[in-house]
C-alpha cells in the first residue's frame, strides 16, 4: 500500500470514527491536516525518508492530490483523546486502528 492509499484510508476512517467518539467537537480543517500530516510523516519515516525538504515536498504534493479526501474529514466529530493519540502514535496502523476507532 502506498502513502497516498494509506493517507486516504486513514482520513476516511478518521472521519467515520470521529463521528462516534465521546467528548467531541467538530474537526476543523487544521485537525484534518494535522492527522494527514502525522500519517504522512510516519509513513515516510517507516520507508526511511529522513530528508525534511523531501518530506515537505511529498506532504504538499499529497495534500494537493488528496484535497477532496481531506475535506471529507472536516466537520466530523473528533475527541481530544483521539487528537492526542494521533500526536503520539508510532505508526499509521496505530492511528487507524487505535486513535480513530
C-alpha positions as CSV (number, residue, x, y, z in Angstrom):
1,X,0.0,0.0,0.0
2,X,1.5,3.4,-1.0
3,X,1.5,6.6,1.1
4,X,-1.4,8.0,-0.8
5,X,-3.6,4.9,-0.2
6,X,-2.7,4.8,3.4
7,X,-3.4,8.5,3.9
8,X,-6.7,8.3,2.1
9,X,-7.8,5.2,4.0
10,X,-6.8,6.8,7.3
11,X,-8.8,10.0,6.6
12,X,-11.9,8.1,5.7
13,X,-11.6,6.0,8.9
14,X,-10.9,9.2,10.8
15,X,-14.0,10.9,9.6
16,X,-16.2,7.9,10.3
17,X,-14.7,7.0,13.7
18,X,-14.6,10.6,14.9
19,X,-18.4,10.8,14.4
20,X,-18.9,8.2,17.1
21,X,-16.4,9.4,19.7
22,X,-17.4,10.9,23.0
23,X,-16.4,14.4,24.3
24,X,-16.0,15.6,20.8
25,X,-16.0,18.8,18.8
26,X,-16.3,19.2,15.0
27,X,-13.0,18.7,13.2
28,X,-11.6,21.9,11.8
29,X,-9.5,21.9,8.6
30,X,-6.4,22.2,10.9
31,X,-7.4,19.0,12.7
32,X,-7.7,17.1,9.4
33,X,-4.4,18.5,8.1
34,X,-2.7,17.5,11.4
35,X,-4.0,13.9,11.1
36,X,-3.0,13.8,7.5
37,X,0.5,15.3,8.2
38,X,1.1,12.9,11.0
39,X,0.2,9.9,8.9
40,X,2.5,11.1,6.0
41,X,5.3,11.7,8.4
42,X,5.0,8.3,10.0
43,X,4.9,6.6,6.6
44,X,7.9,8.5,5.3
45,X,9.8,7.6,8.4
46,X,8.8,3.9,8.1
47,X,10.2,4.0,4.5
48,X,13.5,5.5,5.6
49,X,13.0,9.1,4.3
50,X,14.9,11.4,6.6
51,X,15.3,14.5,4.3
52,X,13.0,17.3,5.7
53,X,12.9,19.0,2.3
54,X,11.7,15.9,0.6
55,X,9.2,15.3,3.4
56,X,7.8,18.8,2.9
57,X,7.6,18.4,-0.8
58,X,5.9,15.0,-0.5
59,X,3.4,16.3,2.1
60,X,2.5,19.3,-0.2
61,X,2.0,17.0,-3.2
62,X,-0.1,14.6,-1.3
63,X,-2.2,17.4,0.3
64,X,-2.9,18.7,-3.2
65,X,-3.8,15.4,-4.7
66,X,-5.8,14.3,-1.7
67,X,-7.6,17.6,-1.0
68,X,-11.1,16.2,-1.6
69,X,-10.5,13.3,0.9
70,X,-9.0,15.7,3.4
71,X,-12.1,18.0,3.1
72,X,-14.4,15.0,3.8
73,X,-12.8,14.8,7.3
74,X,-13.8,18.4,8.1
75,X,-16.9,18.8,10.3
76,X,-16.9,15.3,11.6
77,X,-16.7,14.9,15.4
78,X,-13.3,14.2,16.9
79,X,-12.4,13.8,20.6
80,X,-9.5,15.4,22.4
81,X,-8.2,11.9,23.3
82,X,-8.2,10.9,19.6
83,X,-6.2,14.0,18.7
84,X,-3.7,13.3,21.5
85,X,-3.4,9.7,20.4
86,X,-2.7,10.8,16.8
87,X,0.1,13.1,18.0
88,X,1.8,10.3,20.0
89,X,1.1,7.4,17.6
90,X,4.1,5.4,16.3
91,X,2.6,4.1,13.2
92,X,-0.2,4.8,10.6
93,X,-1.8,1.5,11.7
94,X,-2.0,2.7,15.3
95,X,-3.7,5.9,14.1
96,X,-6.3,4.0,12.1
97,X,-6.9,1.1,14.5
98,X,-6.5,2.7,17.9
99,X,-6.7,6.5,17.8
100,X,-9.6,7.0,15.3
101,X,-11.6,4.0,16.2
